[in-house]
């Protein structure tokens, strides 16, 4: 545990209470960069009709807008509930350095058992499009 972790988690709890007031699962999150809060969020999938509107995603989006960059290198994300795989993936892509959570999620879903994933359809064409895109950027 680092200095400040408890105070940031207390703020995440305040955001979680806001989610509860809105009838959402009470989860709150915030992103801290260089010792300051860059973005905050709370669960909103019901209110936004958006399955991706988890507290972590909301906080990441707010931080990216505030900083003008989708890469949040060196950031710490505080969240009141153990992040799901989607949120961990978003943190990975944003280059968040550290995630700190409060409660463990005993019902955390295992995606592989719920989603059938198939690949290889038009693989050559898909790969070629990506290759051309990145070649043009270099």
KOLTOR-439805 format. One line per 5 residues: number of its first residue (from 0); for each residue x negated, y negated, z negated of N, C-alpha, C, O. Coordinates in nm, 4 decimals, always signed. Example, Ala and Ser with C-alpha at 12.3 -4.5 7.8 and 13.67 -1.06 7.14 Angstrom:
// residues 2
0> -1.3190 +0.5690 -0.7800 -1.2300 +0.4500 -0.7800 -1.3200 +0.3300 -0.7800 -1.4236 +0.3319 -0.8465 ~ -1.2850 +0.2250 -0.7080 -1.3670 +0.1060 -0.7140 -1.2900 -0.0030 -0.7870 -1.3409 -0.1138 -0.8039
***
This chain:
// residues 138
0> -0.0850 +0.1181 +0.0000 +0.0000 +0.0000 +0.0000 -0.0893 -0.1240 +0.0000 -0.1879 -0.1317 -0.0733 ~ -0.0526 -0.2200 +0.0834 -0.1281 -0.3441 +0.0913 -0.0557 -0.4563 +0.0179 +0.0645 -0.4482 -0.0072 ~ -0.1299 -0.5602 -0.0160 -0.0700 -0.6776 -0.0790 +0.0375 -0.7335 +0.0131 +0.0157 -0.7472 +0.1335 ~ +0.1502 -0.7647 -0.0416 +0.2590 -0.8204 +0.0377 +0.3606 -0.7184 +0.0848 +0.4717 -0.7554 +0.1227 ~ +0.3249 -0.5896 +0.0832 +0.4177 -0.4874 +0.1320 +0.5523 -0.4926 +0.0600 +0.6572 -0.4845 +0.1238
5> +0.5494 -0.5062 -0.0726 +0.6744 -0.5065 -0.1483 +0.7594 -0.6292 -0.1152 +0.8813 -0.6174 -0.1023 ~ +0.6986 -0.7445 -0.1017 +0.7784 -0.8642 -0.0727 +0.8386 -0.8561 +0.0675 +0.9527 -0.8977 +0.0878 ~ +0.7644 -0.8037 +0.1635 +0.8204 -0.7881 +0.2973 +0.9328 -0.6843 +0.2968 +1.0332 -0.7008 +0.3660 ~ +0.9159 -0.5787 +0.2194 +1.0213 -0.4777 +0.2130 +1.1455 -0.5337 +0.1431 +1.2574 -0.4955 +0.1772 ~ +1.1278 -0.6223 +0.0476 +1.2441 -0.6871 -0.0154 +1.3216 -0.7695 +0.0871 +1.4446 -0.7724 +0.0845
10> +1.2500 -0.8364 +0.1771 +1.3183 -0.9108 +0.2831 +1.3914 -0.8137 +0.3762 +1.5031 -0.8417 +0.4198 ~ +1.3295 -0.7012 +0.4061 +1.3955 -0.6003 +0.4896 +1.5233 -0.5499 +0.4222 +1.6227 -0.5233 +0.4897 ~ +1.5209 -0.5371 +0.2912 +1.6410 -0.4961 +0.2176 +1.7516 -0.6018 +0.2288 +1.8692 -0.5670 +0.2392 ~ +1.7150 -0.7292 +0.2267 +1.8138 -0.8354 +0.2450 +1.8783 -0.8250 +0.3832 +1.9991 -0.8438 +0.3977 ~ +1.7976 -0.7952 +0.4832 +1.8500 -0.7795 +0.6191 +1.9386 -0.6555 +0.6289 +2.0386 -0.6558 +0.7008
15> +1.9018 -0.5497 +0.5566 +1.9842 -0.4285 +0.5541 +2.1214 -0.4579 +0.4935 +2.2229 -0.4054 +0.5395 ~ +2.1237 -0.5414 +0.3911 +2.2512 -0.5794 +0.3293 +2.3377 -0.6546 +0.4301 +2.4600 -0.6404 +0.4295 ~ +2.2758 -0.7335 +0.5154 +2.3514 -0.8053 +0.6189 +2.4157 -0.7062 +0.7159 +2.5299 -0.7250 +0.7579 ~ +2.3423 -0.6008 +0.7511 +2.3986 -0.4963 +0.8372 +2.5208 -0.4342 +0.7708 +2.6241 -0.4147 +0.8349 ~ +2.5086 -0.4033 +0.6427 +2.6204 -0.3427 +0.5696 +2.7422 -0.4343 +0.5703 +2.8551 -0.3879 +0.5863
20> +2.7195 -0.5641 +0.5529 +2.8297 -0.6615 +0.5562 +2.9024 -0.6600 +0.6903 +3.0219 -0.6885 +0.6975 ~ +2.8292 -0.6265 +0.7966 +2.8871 -0.6219 +0.9306 +2.9438 -0.4843 +0.9645 +2.9885 -0.4614 +1.0769 ~ +2.9422 -0.3924 +0.8670 +2.9953 -0.2586 +0.8893 +2.8997 -0.1646 +0.9600 +2.9400 -0.0595 +1.0098 ~ +2.7739 -0.2023 +0.9643 +2.6706 -0.1200 +1.0282 +2.5960 -0.0399 +0.9221 +2.6013 -0.0727 +0.8035 ~ +2.5271 +0.0643 +0.9646 +2.4414 +0.1387 +0.8727 +2.3380 +0.0404 +0.8191 +2.2723 -0.0281 +0.8975
25> +2.3223 +0.0319 +0.6864 +2.2367 -0.0721 +0.6284 +2.0870 -0.0469 +0.6437 +2.0219 +0.0104 +0.5564 ~ +2.0355 -0.0912 +0.7567 +1.8921 -0.0832 +0.7841 +1.8467 -0.2218 +0.8267 +1.9102 -0.2857 +0.9106 ~ +1.7367 -0.2680 +0.7687 +1.6787 -0.3970 +0.8035 +1.5320 -0.3813 +0.8369 +1.4656 -0.2903 +0.7875 ~ +1.4810 -0.4711 +0.9216 +1.3412 -0.4625 +0.9635 +1.2855 -0.6016 +0.9915 +1.3595 -0.6946 +1.0236 ~ +1.1545 -0.6136 +0.9788 +1.0870 -0.7363 +1.0176 +0.9472 -0.7049 +1.0663 +0.8854 -0.6060 +1.0268
30> +0.8992 -0.7927 +1.1538 +0.7659 -0.7794 +1.2117 +0.6802 -0.8914 +1.1562 +0.7187 -1.0082 +1.1602 ~ +0.5637 -0.8553 +1.1043 +0.4709 -0.9520 +1.0467 +0.3428 -0.9520 +1.1307 +0.2831 -0.8475 +1.1564 ~ +0.3028 -1.0714 +1.1720 +0.1801 -1.0886 +1.2496 +0.0972 -1.1969 +1.1818 +0.1456 -1.3077 +1.1584 ~ -0.0262 -1.1649 +1.1509 -0.1171 -1.2609 +1.0871 -0.0564 -1.3239 +0.9620 -0.0714 -1.4438 +0.9384 ~ +0.0121 -1.2423 +0.8823 +0.0654 -1.2884 +0.7548 +0.1933 -1.3689 +0.7614 +0.2379 -1.4223 +0.6598
35> +0.2541 -1.3788 +0.8804 +0.3817 -1.4509 +0.8879 +0.4861 -1.3650 +0.9581 +0.4536 -1.2827 +1.0436 ~ +0.6111 -1.3857 +0.9207 +0.7211 -1.3114 +0.9811 +0.7450 -1.3661 +1.1218 +0.7757 -1.4840 +1.1395 ~ +0.7305 -1.2788 +1.2211 +0.7473 -1.3182 +1.3609 +0.8855 -1.2813 +1.4141 +0.9328 -1.3413 +1.5106 ~ +0.9505 -1.1830 +1.3520 +1.0821 -1.1415 +1.3983 +1.1531 -1.0600 +1.2932 +1.0901 -0.9877 +1.2160 ~ +1.2845 -1.0716 +1.2902 +1.3669 -0.9978 +1.1956 +1.4832 -0.9336 +1.2698 +1.5234 -0.9794 +1.3768
40> +1.5367 -0.8262 +1.2108 +1.6531 -0.7623 +1.2703 +1.7215 -0.6709 +1.1708 +1.6642 -0.6320 +1.0690 ~ +1.8445 -0.6380 +1.2025 +1.9208 -0.5414 +1.1231 +2.0023 -0.4594 +1.2212 +2.0234 -0.4999 +1.3356 ~ +2.0481 -0.3432 +1.1752 +2.1235 -0.2546 +1.2624 +2.2444 -0.3264 +1.3208 +2.3184 -0.3940 +1.2494 ~ +2.2637 -0.3106 +1.4535 +2.3759 -0.3721 +1.5226 +2.4318 -0.2888 +1.6376 +2.4963 -0.3450 +1.7260 ~ +2.4102 -0.1583 +1.6403 +2.4595 -0.0827 +1.7567 +2.6110 -0.0868 +1.7739 +2.6598 -0.0853 +1.8869
45> +2.6851 -0.0919 +1.6656 +2.8313 -0.0959 +1.6768 +2.8752 -0.2320 +1.7287 +2.9483 -0.2405 +1.8274 ~ +2.8313 -0.3375 +1.6631 +2.8711 -0.4721 +1.7004 +2.8264 -0.5131 +1.8397 +2.8970 -0.5871 +1.9082 ~ +2.7117 -0.4667 +1.8816 +2.6601 -0.5034 +2.0137 +2.6990 -0.4024 +2.1219 +2.6695 -0.4227 +2.2396 ~ +2.7655 -0.2932 +2.0816 +2.7963 -0.1848 +2.1769 +2.6690 -0.1430 +2.2498 +2.6676 -0.1285 +2.3720 ~ +2.5625 -0.1239 +2.1726 +2.4299 -0.0979 +2.2279 +2.3599 +0.0074 +2.1430 +2.3204 -0.0211 +2.0299
50> +2.3440 +0.1283 +2.1956 +2.2806 +0.2341 +2.1168 +2.1345 +0.2062 +2.0814 +2.0785 +0.2728 +1.9943 ~ +2.0721 +0.1086 +2.1477 +1.9329 +0.0752 +2.1162 +1.9199 -0.0370 +2.0146 +1.8079 -0.0755 +1.9811 ~ +2.0285 -0.0901 +1.9650 +2.0235 -0.2067 +1.8753 +1.9933 -0.1665 +1.7315 +2.0628 -0.2078 +1.6387 ~ +1.8898 -0.0861 +1.7140 +1.8427 -0.0507 +1.5801 +1.7701 -0.1718 +1.5210 +1.7256 -0.2603 +1.5941 ~ +1.7591 -0.1747 +1.3910 +1.6942 -0.2865 +1.3225 +1.5528 -0.3100 +1.3753 +1.5118 -0.4243 +1.3959
55> +1.4796 -0.2028 +1.3969 +1.3417 -0.2155 +1.4436 +1.3361 -0.2804 +1.5817 +1.2539 -0.3686 +1.6064 ~ +1.4240 -0.2362 +1.6711 +1.4262 -0.2903 +1.8067 +1.4644 -0.4381 +1.8032 +1.4051 -0.5201 +1.8734 ~ +1.5631 -0.4711 +1.7217 +1.6037 -0.6110 +1.7084 +1.4868 -0.6970 +1.6580 +1.4651 -0.8076 +1.7077 ~ +1.4125 -0.6466 +1.5604 +1.2982 -0.7209 +1.5058 +1.1860 -0.7322 +1.6095 +1.1237 -0.8376 +1.6218 ~ +1.1600 -0.6250 +1.6836 +1.0579 -0.6288 +1.7883 +1.0947 -0.7291 +1.8971 +1.0100 -0.8059 +1.9427
60> +1.2211 -0.7282 +1.9386 +1.2660 -0.8226 +2.0412 +1.2488 -0.9668 +1.9935 +1.1986 -1.0516 +2.0673 ~ +1.2902 -0.9939 +1.8711 +1.2788 -1.1298 +1.8173 +1.1329 -1.1736 +1.8077 +1.1000 -1.2879 +1.8394 ~ +1.0464 -1.0837 +1.7645 +0.9038 -1.1168 +1.7530 +0.8427 -1.1418 +1.8908 +0.7642 -1.2351 +1.9078 ~ +0.8777 -1.0600 +1.9882 +0.8237 -1.0774 +2.1234 +0.8645 -1.2118 +2.1814 +0.7830 -1.2801 +2.2435 ~ +0.9905 -1.2503 +2.1616 +1.0374 -1.3805 +2.2113 +0.9651 -1.4938 +2.1379 +0.9186 -1.5890 +2.2004
65> +0.9562 -1.4829 +2.0065 +0.8924 -1.5884 +1.9271 +0.7459 -1.6074 +1.9656 +0.6957 -1.7198 +1.9671 ~ +0.6778 -1.4975 +1.9966 +0.5358 -1.5052 +2.0290 +0.5094 -1.5193 +2.1784 +0.3966 -1.5458 +2.2199 ~ +0.6139 -1.5013 +2.2591 +0.5967 -1.5116 +2.4036 +0.5166 -1.3991 +2.4636 +0.4499 -1.4167 +2.5656 ~ +0.5229 -1.2828 +2.4003 +0.4457 -1.1684 +2.4478 +0.5094 -1.0404 +2.3970 +0.5395 -1.0294 +2.2781 ~ +0.5307 -0.9426 +2.4858 +0.5881 -0.8160 +2.4424 +0.4866 -0.7290 +2.3698 +0.5234 -0.6303 +2.3061
70> +0.3612 -0.7645 +2.3788 +0.2579 -0.6912 +2.3051 +0.2381 -0.7582 +2.1701 +0.2059 -0.8767 +2.1614 ~ +0.2579 -0.6812 +2.0672 +0.2496 -0.7321 +1.9305 +0.1283 -0.6712 +1.8603 +0.1381 -0.6161 +1.7507 ~ +0.0158 -0.6830 +1.9261 -0.1089 -0.6243 +1.8782 -0.1402 -0.6702 +1.7362 -0.1401 -0.7897 +1.7064 ~ -0.1666 -0.5745 +1.6506 -0.2033 -0.6041 +1.5130 -0.0861 -0.6257 +1.4189 -0.1063 -0.6500 +1.2999 ~ +0.0362 -0.6173 +1.4701 +0.1548 -0.6419 +1.3872 +0.1831 -0.5259 +1.2919 +0.1426 -0.4120 +1.3150
75> +0.2536 -0.5592 +1.1849 +0.3076 -0.4585 +1.0942 +0.4590 -0.4711 +1.0988 +0.5131 -0.5813 +1.0896 ~ +0.5269 -0.3588 +1.1132 +0.6724 -0.3573 +1.1122 +0.7186 -0.2932 +0.9827 +0.6783 -0.1816 +0.9498 ~ +0.8031 -0.3641 +0.9094 +0.8610 -0.3145 +0.7845 +1.0062 -0.2778 +0.8121 +1.0791 -0.3548 +0.8746 ~ +1.0480 -0.1615 +0.7663 +1.1861 -0.1171 +0.7877 +1.2314 -0.0353 +0.6673 +1.1520 +0.0366 +0.6066 ~ +1.3572 -0.0467 +0.6338 +1.4082 +0.0170 +0.5126 +1.4325 +0.1664 +0.5274 +1.4469 +0.2362 +0.4270
80> +1.4373 +0.2173 +0.6507 +1.4597 +0.3601 +0.6760 +1.3553 +0.4099 +0.7739 +1.3178 +0.3389 +0.8672 ~ +1.3093 +0.5299 +0.7531 +1.2111 +0.5923 +0.8421 +1.2536 +0.5753 +0.9885 +1.3670 +0.6078 +1.0237 ~ +1.1647 +0.5251 +1.0731 +1.2010 +0.4993 +1.2125 +1.2292 +0.6272 +1.2915 +1.1677 +0.7315 +1.2697 ~ +1.3249 +0.6150 +1.3842 +1.3545 +0.7256 +1.4753 +1.2491 +0.7274 +1.5865 +1.1654 +0.6376 +1.5957 ~ +1.2548 +0.8300 +1.6696 +1.1571 +0.8430 +1.7774 +1.1650 +0.7278 +1.8779 +1.0622 +0.6836 +1.9292
85> +1.2854 +0.6791 +1.9062 +1.2994 +0.5671 +1.9986 +1.2245 +0.4448 +1.9448 +1.1495 +0.3794 +2.0172 ~ +1.2462 +0.4159 +1.8184 +1.1830 +0.2983 +1.7582 +1.0321 +0.3154 +1.7480 +0.9573 +0.2200 +1.7694 ~ +0.9871 +0.4351 +1.7159 +0.8428 +0.4609 +1.7139 +0.7833 +0.4422 +1.8528 +0.6738 +0.3878 +1.8668 ~ +0.8551 +0.4869 +1.9556 +0.8089 +0.4678 +2.0930 +0.7984 +0.3206 +2.1282 +0.7022 +0.2783 +2.1923 ~ +0.8971 +0.2424 +2.0865 +0.8936 +0.0986 +2.1119 +0.7749 +0.0341 +2.0403 +0.7077 -0.0527 +2.0960
90> +0.7500 +0.0771 +1.9169 +0.6348 +0.0243 +1.8429 +0.5044 +0.0596 +1.9136 +0.4131 -0.0226 +1.9217 ~ +0.4964 +0.1807 +1.9641 +0.3781 +0.2250 +2.0379 +0.3557 +0.1352 +2.1598 +0.2445 +0.0877 +2.1826 ~ +0.4616 +0.1121 +2.2379 +0.4488 +0.0308 +2.3587 +0.4200 -0.1157 +2.3266 +0.3553 -0.1847 +2.4055 ~ +0.4671 -0.1633 +2.2129 +0.4388 -0.3010 +2.1713 +0.3015 -0.3140 +2.1062 +0.2551 -0.4245 +2.0784 ~ +0.2374 -0.2003 +2.0823 +0.1057 -0.1952 +2.0193 +0.1074 -0.2429 +1.8737 +0.0132 -0.3061 +1.8259
95> +0.2165 -0.2110 +1.8057 +0.2247 -0.2396 +1.6622 +0.1178 -0.1548 +1.5933 +0.1032 -0.0363 +1.6233 ~ +0.0443 -0.2151 +1.5021 -0.0660 -0.1459 +1.4359 -0.0206 -0.0581 +1.3201 -0.0828 +0.0441 +1.2909 ~ +0.0881 -0.0980 +1.2542 +0.1262 -0.0309 +1.1297 +0.2768 -0.0393 +1.1121 +0.3379 -0.1431 +1.1376 ~ +0.3356 +0.0701 +1.0686 +0.4776 +0.0738 +1.0341 +0.4893 +0.1142 +0.8878 +0.4263 +0.2103 +0.8437 ~ +0.5698 +0.0408 +0.8139 +0.5903 +0.0670 +0.6712 +0.7401 +0.0842 +0.6508 +0.8184 -0.0042 +0.6854
100> +0.7805 +0.1992 +0.5940 +0.9233 +0.2200 +0.5723 +0.9522 +0.2531 +0.4273 +0.8643 +0.2938 +0.3514 ~ +1.0796 +0.2340 +0.3909 +1.1251 +0.2614 +0.2552 +1.1721 +0.4052 +0.2408 +1.0956 +0.4920 +0.1987 ~ +1.2973 +0.4306 +0.2754 +1.3587 +0.5623 +0.2562 +1.3248 +0.6575 +0.3710 +1.3154 +0.6176 +0.4871 ~ +1.3069 +0.7830 +0.3351 +1.2888 +0.8880 +0.4344 +1.4254 +0.9251 +0.4899 +1.5239 +0.9271 +0.4161 ~ +1.4323 +0.9545 +0.6191 +1.5580 +0.9926 +0.6834 +1.5682 +1.1446 +0.6895 +1.5074 +1.2076 +0.7761
105> +1.6450 +1.2040 +0.5974 +1.6546 +1.3509 +0.5971 +1.7327 +1.4048 +0.7165 +1.7248 +1.5239 +0.7466 ~ +1.8076 +1.3192 +0.7845 +1.8868 +1.3617 +0.9006 +1.8260 +1.3132 +1.0319 +1.8951 +1.3044 +1.1334 ~ +1.6975 +1.2821 +1.0296 +1.6307 +1.2322 +1.1494 +1.6438 +1.3361 +1.2608 +1.6004 +1.4501 +1.2446 ~ +1.7035 +1.2973 +1.3741 +1.7253 +1.3960 +1.4812 +1.5959 +1.4320 +1.5528 +1.5039 +1.3510 +1.5645 ~ +1.5920 +1.5545 +1.5998 +1.4816 +1.6010 +1.6830 +1.5324 +1.5930 +1.8264 +1.6198 +1.6702 +1.8660
110> +1.4787 +1.5010 +1.9034 +1.5322 +1.4730 +2.0359 +1.5281 +1.5918 +2.1306 +1.6198 +1.6105 +2.2106 ~ +1.4243 +1.6711 +2.1225 +1.4121 +1.7826 +2.2157 +1.5279 +1.8816 +2.2028 +1.5636 +1.9478 +2.3002 ~ +1.5861 +1.8921 +2.0848 +1.6950 +1.9874 +2.0672 +1.8285 +1.9307 +2.1152 +1.9249 +2.0058 +2.1299 ~ +1.8360 +1.7989 +2.1401 +1.9627 +1.7376 +2.1766 +1.9689 +1.6887 +2.3211 +2.0779 +1.6720 +2.3758 ~ +1.8553 +1.6659 +2.3822 +1.8526 +1.6102 +2.5168 +1.7770 +1.7055 +2.6082 +1.6633 +1.7430 +2.5798
115> +1.8403 +1.7440 +2.7166 +1.7732 +1.8274 +2.8158 +1.6965 +1.7346 +2.9093 +1.7551 +1.6451 +2.9701 ~ +1.5682 +1.7552 +2.9206 +1.4829 +1.6711 +3.0039 +1.4332 +1.7529 +3.1215 +1.3784 +1.8618 +3.1041 ~ +1.4528 +1.6996 +3.2413 +1.4065 +1.7663 +3.3625 +1.3214 +1.6690 +3.4412 +1.3493 +1.5491 +3.4426 ~ +1.2190 +1.7186 +3.5061 +1.1310 +1.6317 +3.5815 +1.0953 +1.6881 +3.7165 +1.1315 +1.8009 +3.7500 ~ +1.0238 +1.6085 +3.7940 +0.9723 +1.6537 +3.9225 +1.0580 +1.6202 +4.0424 +1.0186 +1.6512 +4.1548
120> +1.1744 +1.5579 +4.0240 +1.2608 +1.5241 +4.1365 +1.2021 +1.4016 +4.2084 +1.1856 +1.2958 +4.1476 ~ +1.1712 +1.4162 +4.3359 +1.1069 +1.3122 +4.4170 +0.9799 +1.2594 +4.3495 +0.9512 +1.1397 +4.3526 ~ +0.9058 +1.3503 +4.2895 +0.7860 +1.3141 +4.2135 +0.6834 +1.2395 +4.2981 +0.6257 +1.1412 +4.2515 ~ +0.6595 +1.2835 +4.4202 +0.5581 +1.2196 +4.5045 +0.5962 +1.0746 +4.5347 +0.5121 +0.9850 +4.5279 ~ +0.7236 +1.0522 +4.5679 +0.7692 +0.9175 +4.5994 +0.7634 +0.8272 +4.4763 +0.7222 +0.7116 +4.4856
125> +0.8041 +0.8793 +4.3629 +0.8005 +0.8014 +4.2387 +0.6572 +0.7656 +4.2018 +0.6290 +0.6518 +4.1644 ~ +0.5675 +0.8616 +4.2122 +0.4263 +0.8381 +4.1810 +0.3647 +0.7375 +4.2772 +0.2878 +0.6506 +4.2361 ~ +0.3987 +0.7493 +4.4058 +0.3426 +0.6579 +4.5057 +0.3859 +0.5139 +4.4782 +0.3049 +0.4219 +4.4893 ~ +0.5128 +0.4937 +4.4425 +0.5612 +0.3588 +4.4125 +0.4835 +0.2986 +4.2955 +0.4425 +0.1827 +4.3008 ~ +0.4636 +0.3766 +4.1910 +0.3878 +0.3292 +4.0749 +0.2430 +0.3005 +4.1120 +0.1869 +0.1991 +4.0706
130> +0.1828 +0.3892 +4.1896 +0.0432 +0.3702 +4.2304 +0.0257 +0.2428 +4.3115 -0.0687 +0.1670 +4.2889 ~ +0.1173 +0.2186 +4.4069 +0.1089 +0.0958 +4.4877 +0.1244 -0.0276 +4.3994 +0.0526 -0.1261 +4.4168 ~ +0.2168 -0.0223 +4.3059 +0.2393 -0.1363 +4.2168 +0.1128 -0.1705 +4.1381 +0.0705 -0.2861 +4.1349 ~ +0.0524 -0.0696 +4.0744 -0.0652 -0.0963 +3.9917 -0.1881 -0.1286 +4.0758 -0.2731 -0.2063 +4.0322 ~ -0.1994 -0.0718 +4.1935 -0.3116 -0.1045 +4.2812 -0.3051 -0.2519 +4.3215 -0.4083 -0.3186 +4.3295
135> -0.1850 -0.3028 +4.3469 -0.1689 -0.4419 +4.3859 -0.2006 -0.5374 +4.2720 -0.2366 -0.6526 +4.2966 ~ -0.1881 -0.4927 +4.1496 -0.2135 -0.5789 +4.0349 -0.3617 -0.5834 +3.9959 -0.4035 -0.6691 +3.9180 ~ -0.4389 -0.4924 +4.0496 -0.5809 -0.4849 +4.0108 -0.6685 -0.5599 +4.1045 -0.7901 -0.5634 +4.0859
***
